[in-house]
Amino acid sequence: MTTYDVAKVRTRFPALEEGAAHFDGPGGSQVPDAVADAVAATLRAAVANRGSRTAAERRADEIVIAARTAMADLLAGTPAGIVFGRSMTQLTYDLARALAKEWGPGDEVVVTRLDHDANIRPWVHAAEARGATVRWADFDRESGELHVEAVAGLLGDRTRLVAVTGASNLLGTRPDVPAIAERVHAAGALLFVDGVHLTPHSLVDVGALGADFFACSPYKFLGPHLGVLAADPGLLERVHPEKLLPATDAVPERFELGTLPYELLAGTTAAVDFLAGLVPGDGSRRERLVRSMDALERHEQAMLERLDGGLARIPGVRRYGSPGRGRTPTTLFSVEGVDSAEIYEFLAARGVNAPAGSFYALECSRWLGLGDTGAVRAGIAPYTDESDVDRLLKALDELTS
């Protein structure tokens, strides 16, 4: 079993030199030096619109190809099915509008109350625009679990698409996506999986999940700010978004509006390479990712157990959700008699970054009875160590004593 050297990993993150303990990774992780260097190097080099005649054109083309290949390795997909966009939200809205062209009255779309709003509102808006019906899958408030039957029970012969999260960004809940996919496909519908919160914490295989579409955000797994959509190229061929007339109609480029941000793509490749190198070893990038993500998951779960165990010992702390299938290293909690915003400020003043809110998982927060203000969220990241966890727990002890 490969040992995860968190102390060595931490030396690669310049932001940690500022001294804060970062539990804000679910909203955006800190960036290793290799990613920042890749972005800067691209901005310093000559680039142009993609082509083959000048060095600048060829460099741009190589950057795009490398980024598609890196993301395909990370997600066990194919480079020809990797689409880049400004954000996961933008990509989801664009895809929803394109797919909805074939929807009409009587058709149905299923969304869940566990999801981030970026995997709810685009589908709700697209359905409303076409006169289709939206059906809502509820999760268990006590455990935070989204049961397969909660989704399967809503499926019918007019279901066109089901949108579900790979992992809740608020609770960390990991639904049984393969089982849901099996039921969705048996009904003849498509499955869109929001993998934004899953991808940073677990090895992803889009095919094994059964996702027809899988979206994620590099800035959640140590990369720069943009979004990625993965799908089978054959499926993408059947979808026709609006685009500029001179723009290519080839897949995946037909979904990418305007010139791609080459520097961010270079940073994305660097982020995937960094993840693949979290533990030493040889092999293909995918093989190294398998080994590294396994070690990372064990490290993060150990930090989560330390955090949860400490929170359980502090009087007045309430933790939300305890899904039986496990969860990502993410904890949502409140303190009796203390406003969550006050906890957020108290921790921040002590150099502990653990924000409070609903974090755009608005339906989830409301379903839990937390309204629109939510609670405090602490997320473990690759650079989280025991001292970070203990620092958070010590601050909460001080707050509640």
C-alpha positions in Angstrom: 0.0 0.0 0.0 1.5 3.3 -1.1 2.0 5.9 1.6 0.5 9.4 1.1 3.1 12.0 2.1 0.9 15.1 2.9 3.8 17.1 4.2 5.5 16.8 0.8 2.3 17.6 -1.0 1.8 20.7 1.0 5.2 22.1 -0.1 3.8 22.4 -3.6 1.1 24.9 -2.6 2.3 28.5 -2.4 -1.0 29.7 -1.0 -0.5 27.7 2.2 2.4 30.0 3.0 -0.2 32.6 4.0 -0.9 30.5 7.1 -4.6 29.7 6.8 -6.1 26.2 7.3 -8.2 25.7 4.2 -11.5 23.9 4.5 -13.0 25.8 1.6 -11.9 23.4 -1.1 -15.4 22.4 -2.1 -15.9 25.9 -3.3 -12.5 26.0 -5.1 -9.2 24.3 -4.1 -5.8 26.0 -3.8 -3.5 25.6 -6.7 -0.1 23.8 -6.8 3.0 25.5 -8.2 3.0 23.3 -11.3 -0.5 24.6 -12.3 0.4 28.3 -11.8 3.6 27.7 -13.8 1.8 26.1 -16.7 -0.7 29.0 -16.9 2.1 31.6 -16.7 4.3 29.8 -19.3 1.4 29.7 -21.7 0.7 33.4 -21.3 4.4 34.2 -21.9 4.6 32.1 -25.0 3.4 32.9 -28.5 -0.1 31.5 -29.1 -2.7 32.1 -31.8 -5.9 30.6 -33.1 -5.4 26.9 -33.6 -3.7 25.9 -36.9 -0.6 24.2 -38.4 1.3 26.9 -40.2 3.0 29.0 -37.5 4.6 27.9 -34.3 2.0 29.9 -32.4 -0.8 28.1 -34.1 0.7 24.7 -33.5 1.3 25.5 -29.9 -2.3 26.4 -29.4 -3.4 23.2 -31.1 -1.1 21.1 -29.0 -2.3 22.7 -25.8 -5.9 21.8 -26.6 -5.1 18.3 -27.6 -3.1 17.7 -24.5 -5.9 19.1 -22.2 -8.5 16.8 -23.9 -6.2 13.8 -23.5 -5.5 14.7 -19.8 -9.2 15.0 -19.0 -10.0 11.8 -20.8 -7.4 10.0 -18.7 -8.8 11.5 -15.5 -12.4 10.5 -16.4 -11.7 7.2 -18.3 -13.3 8.9 -21.3 -12.2 9.7 -24.9 -10.5 12.9 -25.9 -13.0 13.4 -28.7 -15.8 13.5 -26.1 -14.2 16.2 -23.9 -15.8 19.7 -24.2 -14.4 22.8 -22.4 -16.5 25.8 -21.3 -16.4 28.8 -19.0 -17.9 26.8 -16.2 -19.9 23.7 -15.4 -23.0 25.9 -15.1 -22.5 27.4 -18.5 -21.9 24.0 -20.1 -25.0 22.6 -18.4 -27.2 25.5 -19.5 -25.9 25.2 -23.1 -26.5 21.4 -23.2 -30.0 21.7 -21.6 -31.1 24.2 -24.3 -29.8 22.0 -27.0 -31.4 18.8 -25.8 -34.7 20.5 -25.0 -35.2 21.3 -28.7 -36.6 17.7 -28.9 -38.8 18.0 -25.8 -42.5 19.1 -25.7 -45.6 18.9 -23.6 -46.0 15.6 -21.9 -42.2 15.0 -21.8 -40.6 14.8 -18.3 -37.3 15.6 -16.7 -36.2 14.4 -13.3 -34.1 16.5 -10.9 -33.2 15.9 -7.3 -33.3 18.0 -4.2 -29.8 16.8 -3.3 -28.2 18.6 -6.2 -26.3 21.9 -6.6 -28.6 24.4 -8.4 -26.3 24.1 -11.5 -27.8 20.7 -12.0 -31.3 21.7 -11.3 -32.1 25.2 -12.7 -30.8 24.6 -16.3 -33.1 21.6 -16.6 -36.0 23.3 -15.0 -35.7 26.3 -17.3 -35.2 24.2 -20.4 -38.3 22.1 -19.5 -40.4 25.1 -18.8 -39.4 26.7 -22.2 -40.7 23.6 -24.0 -43.8 22.9 -21.9 -42.2 19.7 -20.4 -42.8 18.6 -16.8 -40.2 18.6 -14.0 -40.4 15.8 -11.4 -38.5 16.1 -8.2 -36.7 13.3 -6.4 -36.4 13.8 -2.6 -33.6 12.5 -0.4 -33.8 11.3 3.2 -33.5 14.3 5.5 -31.9 12.4 8.4 -29.3 10.4 6.5 -28.8 12.6 3.5 -29.2 9.5 1.3 -30.7 9.7 -2.1 -32.2 6.2 -2.6 -32.3 4.7 -6.0 -36.1 4.2 -5.7 -36.6 7.9 -5.1 -35.4 8.5 -8.6 -36.6 5.2 -10.2 -40.2 5.8 -8.9 -40.5 8.9 -11.0 -39.4 7.4 -14.3 -41.9 6.8 -17.1 -42.0 6.3 -20.9 -42.0 10.1 -21.4 -38.9 10.7 -19.2 -36.3 12.3 -21.4 -33.5 13.1 -18.9 -32.5 12.5 -15.3 -30.0 14.9 -13.6 -28.3 13.6 -10.5 -25.2 14.5 -8.6 -22.2 12.2 -8.3 -21.6 13.6 -4.8 -23.5 16.4 -2.9 -21.4 19.5 -2.5 -23.3 20.3 0.7 -23.4 16.9 2.5 -20.9 14.8 0.6 -23.6 12.2 -0.1 -22.6 9.8 -2.9 -25.7 8.3 -4.6 -25.6 4.9 -6.2 -25.1 6.4 -9.7 -24.6 3.1 -11.5 -27.8 1.7 -10.1 -29.7 4.9 -11.0 -28.2 4.8 -14.5 -29.5 1.3 -15.0 -33.0 2.3 -14.2 -32.8 5.5 -16.2 -31.6 3.7 -19.3 -34.2 1.0 -19.0 -36.8 3.8 -19.2 -35.1 5.0 -22.4 -33.9 8.3 -20.8 -30.5 10.0 -20.7 -28.5 10.5 -17.4 -26.6 13.8 -16.7 -24.2 13.5 -13.8 -22.8 16.5 -11.9 -19.4 15.3 -11.0 -18.0 18.6 -9.7 -17.8 17.5 -6.1 -17.0 13.8 -6.9 -14.0 14.2 -9.2 -11.6 15.8 -6.7 -12.1 13.0 -4.2 -12.5 9.7 -6.0 -11.3 8.0 -9.2 -13.9 8.5 -11.9 -14.9 6.2 -14.7 -17.7 7.8 -16.6 -18.6 4.6 -18.4 -18.7 2.5 -15.2 -21.0 5.2 -13.7 -23.3 4.9 -16.6 -23.4 8.6 -17.2 -24.4 9.8 -20.7 -23.1 13.2 -19.8 -20.6 14.0 -17.0 -19.6 17.5 -15.9 -16.9 18.7 -13.6 -14.8 21.8 -12.8 -10.9 21.7 -12.8 -10.8 24.5 -10.1 -12.2 22.0 -7.7 -9.4 19.5 -8.3 -6.4 21.9 -8.1 -6.8 23.4 -11.5 -7.9 26.7 -13.0 -11.4 28.1 -13.4 -13.3 26.5 -16.2 -15.7 23.7 -16.8 -15.5 20.3 -18.6 -18.2 18.1 -20.1 -17.5 14.5 -21.0 -19.7 12.3 -23.2 -19.5 9.7 -25.9 -18.7 11.5 -29.2 -21.4 9.6 -30.9 -24.0 11.0 -28.5 -22.6 14.5 -29.0 -23.0 14.1 -32.7 -26.8 13.9 -32.1 -26.9 17.2 -30.2 -27.0 20.5 -32.2 -26.4 23.6 -30.1 -26.6 27.1 -31.6 -23.3 28.2 -32.9 -21.7 30.8 -35.2 -22.1 30.0 -38.9 -18.3 30.0 -39.7 -17.5 27.9 -36.6 -16.8 24.2 -37.1 -19.6 21.7 -36.6 -17.2 19.0 -35.7 -17.5 17.3 -32.3 -16.5 18.4 -29.6 -15.7 21.8 -31.0 -19.3 22.6 -32.0 -20.0 23.0 -28.3 -17.1 25.4 -27.6 -18.1 29.0 -28.3 -15.2 31.3 -29.3 -11.5 30.8 -28.7 -10.6 28.5 -25.9 -8.6 29.8 -22.9 -5.3 28.1 -23.8 -3.6 29.1 -20.5 -6.4 27.5 -18.5 -6.3 24.4 -20.6 -2.5 24.1 -20.0 -3.2 24.6 -16.3 -5.8 21.8 -16.4 -3.3 19.4 -17.9 -0.9 20.3 -15.2 -3.5 19.7 -12.5 -4.2 16.2 -13.9 -0.5 15.5 -14.0 -0.1 16.7 -10.4 -2.9 14.4 -9.3 -1.3 11.5 -11.1 2.0 12.2 -9.3 0.6 12.5 -5.7 2.3 9.2 -4.9 5.4 7.8 -6.7 5.2 5.1 -9.4 5.4 4.3 -13.0 2.9 3.4 -15.7 0.5 5.3 -17.9 -1.1 8.5 -16.6 -4.4 6.6 -16.0 -2.5 3.9 -14.1 -0.8 6.5 -12.0 -4.1 8.3 -11.4 -5.6 5.1 -10.2 -2.8 4.6 -7.7 -2.7 8.3 -6.6 -6.5 8.7 -6.2 -6.7 5.6 -4.1 -4.0 6.9 -1.8 -5.6 10.4 -1.7 -9.0 8.9 -0.9 -7.6 7.0 2.0 -5.8 10.1 3.3 -8.9 12.3 3.0 -11.1 9.7 4.7 -8.7 9.5 7.6 -8.8 13.3 8.0 -12.6 13.2 7.8 -12.8 10.6 10.5 -10.6 12.8 12.7 -12.8 15.8 12.0 -16.1 14.0 12.6 -14.8 12.4 15.7 -13.7 15.8 17.1 -17.0 17.4 16.2 -18.9 14.7 17.9 -17.2 15.5 21.2 -18.0 19.2 21.1 -21.2 20.1 22.9 -23.8 21.8 20.8 -22.4 20.8 17.4 -24.9 19.2 15.0 -23.7 17.4 11.9 -26.0 16.9 9.0 -26.3 13.7 7.0 -24.8 10.2 7.6 -25.3 8.3 4.3 -24.9 4.6 4.5 -22.9 4.5 1.2 -20.3 6.8 2.6 -19.5 10.3 1.5 -16.8 12.6 0.2 -14.6 14.2 2.9 -17.2 17.0 3.5 -18.9 17.9 6.7 -21.9 20.3 7.2 -22.5 21.4 10.7 -24.0 24.0 13.0 -23.6 25.0 16.6 -26.6 25.3 18.8 -27.4 28.9 19.6 -24.8 30.4 17.3 -25.6 31.8 13.9 -23.6 30.0 11.2 -22.4 33.3 9.8 -20.9 34.1 13.2 -19.1 30.7 13.3 -17.7 31.5 9.9 -16.4 34.8 11.1 -15.1 33.4 14.3 -13.1 30.7 12.5 -11.8 33.1 9.8 -10.4 35.4 12.5 -8.4 32.4 13.7 -7.0 31.6 10.3 -9.5 28.7 9.6 -11.3 29.0 6.3 -14.6 27.1 6.7 -17.4 29.2 5.1 -21.1 29.1 5.9 -24.0 29.1 3.5 -26.1 26.9 1.2 -23.3 26.9 -1.4 -25.8 27.0 -4.3 -27.3 23.7 -3.1 -30.4 25.8 -2.3 -33.0 23.0 -2.6 -30.9 20.7 -0.5 -30.5 23.4 2.2 -34.2 24.1 2.3 -35.1 20.4 2.4 -32.8 20.0 5.4 -34.7 22.9 7.1 -31.7 25.2 6.9 -33.4 27.7 4.6 -31.3 29.8 2.3 -28.6 30.5 4.9 -27.4 26.9 5.3 -24.7 25.9 7.8 -20.9 25.7 8.1 -19.2 23.4 5.6 -15.7 22.0 6.2 -14.1 20.2 3.2 -10.9 18.1 3.2 -8.5 18.6 0.4 -5.2 16.9 -0.8 -3.2 19.4 1.3 -5.3 19.0 4.5 -3.3 17.6 7.4 -3.9 16.7 11.0 -2.8 20.1 12.2 -5.5 21.8 10.1 -8.2 19.6 11.5 -7.0 20.1 15.1 -6.9 23.8 14.5 -10.5 23.8 13.4 -11.6 21.7 16.4 -9.6 23.9 18.8 -11.3 27.0 17.5 -14.8 25.4 17.9 -13.9 24.3 21.4 -13.0 27.9 22.2 -16.3 29.1 20.6 -18.5 26.7 22.6 -16.7 26.8 26.0 
